[in-house]
Structure formats: C-alpha cells, structure tokens
Amino acid sequence: MIDHVRDLASVRDATDRLLTAAAKLNNDSTAEPSRLPGWTRGHVLAHLAQNADALVNVLAGRPMYVSGDARDADIERDAPRPPAEQLDDVRESAARFEAQAAVPADWSRTIEMRNGVTDSASRVPFRRWVEVELHHVDLGIGYELEDLPQEFVQRETAFLAARFSGNPDVPPTRITDGTHAWRTGRDGEPEVTVSGPASDVVGWLSGRRDGSALTAEGGLLPSLPPL
C-alpha cells in the first residue's frame, strides 16, 4: 500500500540533499552539460522547478502543462538563469508542491499526467521523489546511483519494470539484483535473466547506464525503448 505521507517526507529529504549539493554551483558550472543529452545543469534545475509546479496542477485537477511545446519553451527560457535564482525556484516550487499536498483530498482518486497517462493521486509524491533523486544524479555533481536510498532504488526498479511490462518490443525478462526479482517485457516465460548490482539495474531501466555491468543469461541484454 502506498504511503503518500511517508513519500512526501522522502521528497523533502531528497530536495534538501539536492539544494545543499547544488549550492556549490556557479554561473560557469550551471551552464556546463548535464548527463542528459542536450541539457545543461541549468536545464535540469529549471525542469525540476517546473515539474513541482506541474504536479501542483495535477493534484489540483488542472492539466499538468499547457502543452508539450510550452513546457519545453519554459525550460529553455529558464535554463540560463543564475544559480541562486535557479535554486530559489527549486526551493519555492517545492514548497508550493508541499502546500498543495497538504490540502485535504481523496488520495485514492485518479489523476491525469502528461500524454493521457493516469495514476492514483497517492503515487504523485513518489513520482516527485523520482524526479528529484534521478535528476540530482543527472546534474553530475557527485551524487551517483550508488548514493540513492535503498528503498527508493527497489521501488523505482519495480515501477520501471512495470512500465515495460507487456511491451511487445521487450522480450519476457526476469531482472534480479541478487536479493529481489522483477519481471518485465512481453507476456510469457522469461527468455532472458538480467542480473547485477541494484544501482546498475535501476540505471539500465532508467536509461542512465548502458547495462554493460549487468549479466544477461538466456539471450542478449534487451534493448529498452525510451521512457
């Protein structure tokens, strides 16, 4: 059962970690490439702030973004801002998200994300936690997949495995970190077993590592579609 209150506390902790680490950035380092193709660190920070406000919209029953083009344009507009302005926006938008989450509501209701994706409102805090943790890694400022909280890694691995479940382009696959196991891909008995350290598993599933540190038995390492 999803505990949205506990997840909100995890979001606060993750946001504090990110803000503390990013406080060391200067104008030059903010303009440097992040680990996301085509994005600087400024793009990542701008997206993090805008995502918090977008999730405010989701919880309030409004469209997440005006449009995909508007989302992209806003990130491009805000990416070159000075680091202090970027971090103020991340901090203040996080506060707005927390305030919206504190409004009494039915957390079992269905909400709509981008592109018609629906989910339970109770999962929105976890979705925000994902954004903060993985984009902290994407900044490339010393926070790595190995530094992610263990609970987060297990839950994000399960979440990503579920996203590829039933995908006709992914063979039936069993994934294990040596302690936990998940299934993904097309229906049927697993053709391939993928194993390796938890950080490399979540890195592969999230598109942040190429899977070269993983072992594939029964076939080649599956090629995963973009998220």
C-alpha positions as CSV (number, residue, x, y, z in Angstrom):
1,M,0.0,0.0,0.0
2,I,1.4,3.4,-1.0
3,D,2.1,5.7,2.0
4,H,1.9,9.2,0.4
5,V,2.7,10.9,3.7
6,R,5.9,9.0,4.1
7,D,6.7,9.6,0.4
8,L,6.3,13.4,0.9
9,A,8.8,13.2,3.8
10,S,11.2,11.4,1.4
11,V,10.7,14.2,-1.2
12,R,11.6,16.8,1.4
13,D,14.8,14.9,2.3
14,A,15.8,14.4,-1.3
15,T,15.1,18.1,-2.1
16,D,17.2,19.2,0.8
17,R,20.1,17.0,-0.3
18,L,19.9,18.4,-3.9
19,L,19.7,22.0,-2.8
20,T,22.7,21.6,-0.4
21,A,24.8,20.0,-3.1
22,A,23.7,22.4,-5.9
23,A,24.5,25.4,-3.7
24,K,28.2,24.9,-4.7
25,L,27.4,25.6,-8.4
26,N,28.4,28.9,-10.0
27,N,27.5,30.5,-13.3
28,D,30.0,28.6,-15.3
29,S,29.2,25.2,-13.8
30,T,25.5,25.7,-14.2
31,A,26.0,26.3,-17.9
32,E,28.0,23.1,-18.3
33,P,26.5,20.0,-19.8
34,S,24.5,17.7,-17.5
35,R,24.4,14.0,-18.0
36,L,21.2,14.4,-20.0
37,P,21.9,14.8,-23.8
38,G,21.3,18.4,-24.9
39,W,20.7,19.7,-21.4
40,T,22.9,21.9,-19.2
41,R,22.7,21.7,-15.5
42,G,20.6,24.8,-15.8
43,H,18.1,22.9,-17.9
44,V,17.9,20.2,-15.2
45,L,17.3,22.7,-12.4
46,A,14.7,24.6,-14.5
47,H,12.9,21.3,-15.2
48,L,12.9,20.3,-11.5
49,A,11.2,23.6,-10.5
50,Q,8.7,23.4,-13.3
51,N,7.9,19.8,-12.6
52,A,7.0,20.7,-9.0
53,D,4.5,23.3,-10.2
54,A,3.2,20.8,-12.9
55,L,2.5,18.3,-10.1
56,V,0.7,21.1,-8.2
57,N,-1.6,21.3,-11.2
58,V,-2.1,17.6,-11.3
59,L,-3.1,17.5,-7.6
60,A,-5.4,20.4,-8.2
61,G,-7.2,18.8,-11.1
62,R,-5.7,21.0,-13.8
63,P,-3.7,20.0,-16.9
64,M,-0.1,19.2,-16.0
65,Y,1.3,21.5,-18.6
66,V,-0.3,23.9,-21.0
67,S,1.3,21.9,-23.8
68,G,4.5,20.0,-24.5
69,D,5.8,22.9,-26.6
70,A,5.1,25.3,-23.8
71,R,6.9,23.0,-21.3
72,D,10.0,22.8,-23.5
73,A,10.0,26.6,-24.2
74,D,9.8,27.4,-20.4
75,I,12.8,25.1,-19.7
76,E,14.8,26.8,-22.4
77,R,13.8,30.2,-21.1
78,D,14.8,29.5,-17.5
79,A,17.9,27.3,-18.1
80,P,20.4,30.3,-18.3
81,R,19.3,31.9,-15.0
82,P,22.0,32.5,-12.3
83,P,22.4,29.6,-9.9
84,A,20.9,31.5,-6.9
85,E,17.7,32.2,-9.0
86,Q,17.6,28.6,-10.1
87,L,17.8,27.2,-6.5
88,D,15.3,29.7,-5.2
89,D,12.9,28.5,-7.8
90,V,13.5,24.8,-7.0
91,R,13.0,25.6,-3.3
92,E,9.9,27.8,-3.7
93,S,8.2,25.4,-6.2
94,A,8.9,22.5,-3.8
95,A,7.2,24.5,-1.0
96,R,4.2,25.0,-3.3
97,F,4.0,21.3,-4.1
98,E,4.1,20.5,-0.4
99,A,1.4,23.1,0.4
100,Q,-0.9,21.6,-2.3
101,A,-0.2,18.1,-1.0
102,A,-1.4,19.3,2.5
103,V,-4.8,20.3,1.2
104,P,-7.4,17.7,2.4
105,A,-8.2,15.4,-0.6
106,D,-9.1,11.9,-1.7
107,W,-5.7,10.4,-2.2
108,S,-7.3,7.3,-3.9
109,R,-8.7,9.4,-6.7
110,T,-7.4,9.1,-10.3
111,I,-5.3,11.9,-11.6
112,E,-4.0,12.6,-15.2
113,M,-0.4,13.2,-16.0
114,R,1.1,14.1,-19.4
115,N,0.0,12.4,-22.6
116,G,-3.1,11.0,-21.1
117,V,-1.3,8.8,-18.5
118,T,-3.4,8.2,-15.4
119,D,-2.5,7.1,-11.9
120,S,-3.6,7.2,-8.3
121,A,-3.1,10.6,-6.6
122,S,-1.3,8.7,-3.8
123,R,1.5,7.9,-6.3
124,V,2.2,11.5,-7.1
125,P,4.6,12.1,-4.2
126,F,6.6,9.1,-5.3
127,R,6.7,10.4,-8.8
128,R,8.1,13.7,-7.5
129,W,10.7,11.7,-5.4
130,V,11.8,10.0,-8.6
131,E,12.3,13.4,-10.3
132,V,14.4,14.8,-7.5
133,E,16.6,11.7,-7.0
134,L,17.3,10.9,-10.6
135,H,17.8,14.5,-11.7
136,H,20.2,15.0,-8.8
137,V,22.3,12.2,-10.3
138,D,21.8,13.9,-13.8
139,L,23.4,17.1,-12.5
140,G,26.8,15.3,-12.4
141,I,27.9,17.0,-9.2
142,G,29.0,13.9,-7.1
143,Y,25.6,12.2,-6.4
144,E,25.6,8.8,-8.0
145,L,23.1,6.0,-8.5
146,E,25.0,4.2,-5.8
147,D,24.1,7.0,-3.4
148,L,20.3,6.6,-3.9
149,P,18.3,5.4,-0.8
150,Q,17.9,1.6,-0.9
151,E,14.1,1.8,-0.6
152,F,13.9,4.2,-3.5
153,V,16.0,2.0,-5.7
154,Q,13.8,-1.0,-5.1
155,R,10.6,0.9,-5.7
156,E,11.9,2.7,-8.8
157,T,13.1,-0.6,-10.2
158,A,9.7,-2.1,-9.7
159,F,8.0,0.9,-11.2
160,L,10.2,0.9,-14.3
161,A,9.9,-2.8,-14.7
162,A,6.1,-2.4,-14.7
163,R,6.3,0.4,-17.3
164,F,7.9,-2.1,-19.8
165,S,5.7,-5.0,-18.8
166,G,3.7,-6.2,-21.8
167,N,5.8,-4.1,-24.2
168,P,6.0,-6.1,-27.5
169,D,9.4,-4.8,-28.2
170,V,10.9,-6.1,-25.0
171,P,11.4,-9.9,-24.6
172,P,10.0,-11.6,-21.5
173,T,12.7,-10.8,-19.0
174,R,13.5,-11.6,-15.4
175,I,15.5,-9.0,-13.5
176,T,17.3,-9.5,-10.3
177,D,19.8,-7.6,-8.1
178,G,20.6,-10.8,-6.2
179,T,18.0,-10.1,-3.5
180,H,14.9,-9.0,-5.3
181,A,13.4,-10.1,-8.6
182,W,11.1,-8.5,-11.1
183,R,9.5,-9.4,-14.5
184,T,9.1,-7.2,-17.5
185,G,8.6,-7.3,-21.2
186,R,6.2,-9.3,-23.4
187,D,4.0,-11.9,-21.8
188,G,5.3,-15.4,-21.5
189,E,8.0,-17.3,-19.6
190,P,11.2,-15.2,-19.2
191,E,13.6,-15.7,-22.1
192,V,16.4,-13.6,-20.5
193,T,17.5,-13.2,-17.0
194,V,19.3,-9.9,-16.3
195,S,21.3,-9.6,-13.1
196,G,23.7,-7.2,-11.4
197,P,24.0,-4.6,-8.7
198,A,20.9,-2.7,-7.8
199,S,22.4,0.6,-8.9
200,D,23.2,-0.7,-12.3
201,V,19.8,-2.3,-12.7
202,V,18.0,0.9,-12.0
203,G,20.5,2.8,-14.1
204,W,19.8,0.5,-17.1
205,L,16.0,0.6,-16.7
206,S,16.0,4.4,-16.4
207,G,18.3,4.9,-19.4
208,R,21.1,6.3,-17.3
209,R,23.5,3.3,-17.8
210,D,24.1,1.1,-20.8
211,G,23.8,-2.2,-18.9
212,S,27.4,-3.2,-19.6
213,A,27.8,-4.0,-15.9
214,L,24.9,-6.4,-16.0
215,T,24.9,-10.1,-16.9
216,A,22.3,-11.5,-19.4
217,E,21.6,-15.2,-19.3
218,G,19.5,-16.9,-22.0
219,G,19.9,-14.2,-24.6
220,L,21.3,-10.7,-25.2
221,L,20.6,-7.8,-22.9
222,P,17.2,-6.4,-24.0
223,S,17.2,-3.1,-25.8
224,L,14.7,-0.9,-23.9
225,P,12.6,1.7,-25.5
226,P,12.9,5.4,-24.4
227,L,10.8,6.2,-21.3
